[in-house]
């Protein structure tokens, strides 16, 4: 799913500001936001303009935060025994006491999904 409109609005840009950013006319930006007449060169142009990867441009808000990526990459370096121990610990923590101190704090506010 192409997310151009969502990204533009999330950044507080008007259609005309986005057009200026990529040196196109507003009608072209509007067409691209509707998924019309967009090719790979155009997609790369939008990635460059918004500072995104192609995956970030094309996928929804399920992208990992920086902290979540760190966890995933760390897990990939574990052996099977270590992975099982981590999964057991995570299951216990998900039962309510996530940080092991007896409280059920909210998630870290710095762990917001990317725009």
N, C-alpha and C positions, 0 to 999 in steps of 0.2 A: 504494500500500500504506500503510495507516494504521500509524504507528509508535508509538502511545501507550505500549504496554507497554514497548517497548525504551527509549524516552526516560525513562519513569518509573524503570525499574530502573537505567538508566545514571546517573541523578541520585541513586540511593540512597534513593528514596522507597518507602514501603509503599503498598499500595492505599488504606489509610485516610488516610495523609498526603496523597495525591493528591486524595482525595475532599474532605478539609478545604480544600485549596488552591482547589478550584473550587466549594466549597459545594454538594456533591452527596453522595448516599449511596454507599457503597462498591460496592453492586450496580450502580449506574448507571455508575460508572467501569469496572467489570469488563465490562459490556456494551459500552461504548464501545471498550474495548481489544480486544474481539472483532469490532469493526466493526458491531455491532448497534445500531440505533436512533440513529445519529449523523446529524445534519443540519449544514448550514453554520454555523448559530449555535453549535452545540456545537463544531465544529472551530475556530471563531474563539475560543471560550472557552478551548480548550486552547492555542491559539497565544499568547493573552494570558498564560495561567498559566505557560507554560514559556518565554516570551520568544522565540518562534519565528515565522517567516513560515509561511504556508500551504504553500509549497513545501518548506520544511524539515520540516514535520510529515508531509507525505505522501510524500516521496521517501526513498530509501535513503541509505546512507553515501557515495554517490558525489558528494556536495556538495563544492564547491570550498572550499579553505582561503582565508583572507584574502589570502595571498600569491599563490595561484593566480588568484583573482579580479583582483588587480592586474595580473598578466601578461595575462590575457584582455582586460581593458579597454584595456591598453596596446597590444596587438596590433590591436585594432579601429581604432585611430587611425592605423595605418600605411598607406602606399600599397602598391601591388602589388610594386614593386621592393624596398622595405624589408622587406616580408613575406617575399619569397623569400630575402633575405639572412639574415633571422632563422631561417628554416626550415633553411637550409644550415648555419648555425652550430649550431643545436640538434641536427641530425643528427650533426655531428662530435662534439659534446659527449656525445651519447648513446652514442658508441662506447667510452666508458670514462673519458675525462678531462673530466669535467663542468665543472670550474672552471678548466681550462687551466693548472694548476700542476703537472701530472705525477702527481697523486694521484687516487685514486678514492674520495673521502670519501663518507660516508653523507649522506643528505639532511639538511637543517637540522632539528633536533629541534623547532623551533617550528612546523614545517609539518605538524602533526597534523590529520587530518580532524576536522571539528566533530562534536559528539555529536548 
